[in-house]
Amino acid sequence: MTKSASVEQSAPNKPPKLLPGELTPEVARDWDNACTTYFMHKEVNAPDQVKMIAFGMLDPRLHMWYLAQRAILDAGTFADYMTALKNGWLDTHWDTRLRKKVLGSRQGTRPFYEWALELQNQNTLLYGNAAHLSDIQLRNQLEANVCNELTTAVLRARLADNLTLREWIEEVKHLDDKRLEDVASHKKIAKELYKSSKRTTSSYQNKAPSSSKTFNSSSRLGPLTETERNLLVEHKGCFKCRKFYVSHCSKECTDGAPEASTYKALTEADANAAKPKTTRARTVAADSKYDLLAAPKRPTMFRSPLPSLCEVKKLRKNVVKELRKVLKDRGSELEEHTTSQGTNIASVLRKRIETLAFIETNKEHLERLDREMRRKYEDRYRTSHTPEGSK
């Protein structure tokens, strides 16, 4: 970023210096004021004013600019010199852009007096230029762009039209100060209310921390542990309702999961308590040497889960379907051999015998499968078919 120029003056009666840098409207105004102050204190005549301060421009570019047209600048007035300086070294259309900035400025959240002073300072940079705003124009600009809250207060005050710009700004400043006091009061009240509600909330939380903990801990049921899973498998339980010795699986469970707030981890004692009474009575009665002080070892339970009723029905359905298909194929072959010309009676009888033998073989296989299933799940069959009188 280019460094801006600056003005130095050790005393009002000493010639000022324009230090090297980029010339801006603010620097040009300061240079004009410093030179005018020097002329007044030293009582420099108008024809000699330009030549008395020209060599105070220490920027080489400005110095060469002055030397190139020294005769013209020295012959003119100091006002002509300042006009030529601004036209030659300020940005093109600087006055138009500055006027547009003044006209587009709004108060926003700033205090009115601070904003009004800023616009006045920017307008002074345009003094002597056609873009400069008069006092009436500047008042209209300020009145049109104050904040909404202040606009209402200004309209209610009905300020006189014959007030000068300074008087009008002072009146509006008083109205804005009252508005700022009300805003500060409202903020203070809101802050106190917020602190009070915060203290009430923290006090309530300190009074009942346990209820909050209970809610958070009981909001969701945790997963089964490895021990609980093994217990449910060993004691024919359901993974969903977590009950022992039930006749359904988790997919067919209609009881639903237990309440998380009252749930306790499953133990061996829970499994034994849920065991059917007929099983416990039969186990004790079968052992004639049962001793309460030296109880026998617990019989090894079958760990493989018993197939569900749905799975057994599906298996039987598949076997019957396969047998029907085989019998149909055999019947078709037998019919084909019987109805064909020149059929050999011995061949037909042989095929019939083979069909009957195949059916008999499959019957034996099914009976053997039934016996194996009964033997494998012997304790379950005994439990389910035990007569009521045996209890």
Secondary structure, 3 states (H helix, E strand, C coil): CCCECCEECCCCCCCCEECCCECCHHHHHHHHHHHHHHHHHHCCCHHHHHHHHHHHECCHHHHHHHHHCHHHHHHCCHHHHHHHHHHHHCCCCHHHHHHHHHHCCCCCCCCHHHHHHHHHHHHHCCCCCCCCCCHHHHHHHHHHCCCHHHHHHHHHHCCCCCCCHHHHHHHHHHHHHHHHHHHHHHHHHHHHHHHHHHHHHHHHHHHCHHHHHHHHHCCCCCCCCHHHHHHHHHCCCCCCCCCCCCCCCHHHCCCCCCCCCCCCCCCHHHHHHHCCHHHHHHHHHHCCCCCCCCCCCCCCCCCCCCCCHHHHHHHHHHHHHHHHHHHHHHHHHHHHHHHCCCCCHHHHHHHHHHHHHHHHHHHHHHHHHHHHHHHHCHHHHHHHCCCHHHC
